[in-house]
Amino acid sequence: MGKRVVSWGLKILGIALAVGLLVWTVRRTDADPLHEIMHSNRPMLFLAFLCVGMTHVLASYRWGTLL
């Protein structure tokens, strides 16, 4: 049980660190990610997410066949 708590704690700490660094970076620049997403080309954004998703699906299939 103790190892599980440490494992979850490290995962949560890693996610919090990543989010914190992203917020810190965006605040130090003039970037407005929400504005950029709202005014982006929606079909291209959908296509990009579709490509990333298919990459994950193909990678999981490949690892399934290797194992």
C-alpha positions, 0 to 999 in steps of 0.5 A, spaced: 500 500 500 505 504 501 508 503 494 502 505 491 501 512 495 508 514 493 507 512 486 500 516 485 504 522 489 509 522 484 504 522 478 500 528 481 507 531 483 509 530 476 502 533 473 502 539 477 509 541 475 508 540 468 501 545 469 505 550 473 511 550 468 506 551 462 502 557 466 509 560 468 511 560 461 504 562 458 504 568 463 511 570 461 510 571 454 504 575 450 501 568 448 494 567 449 492 560 447 485 560 448 484 566 443 488 562 438 484 556 439 478 559 438 480 563 432 484 557 429 482 553 422 477 548 426 478 542 420 485 543 421 485 542 428 481 536 428 485 533 423 491 534 427 488 531 433 485 525 429 493 524 427 495 524 434 490 520 436 491 515 430 498 515 432 497 513 439 492 507 436 497 504 432 503 505 437 499 501 442 497 496 436 504 495 435 506 494 442 501 489 443 504 485 437 511 485 440 509 483 447 
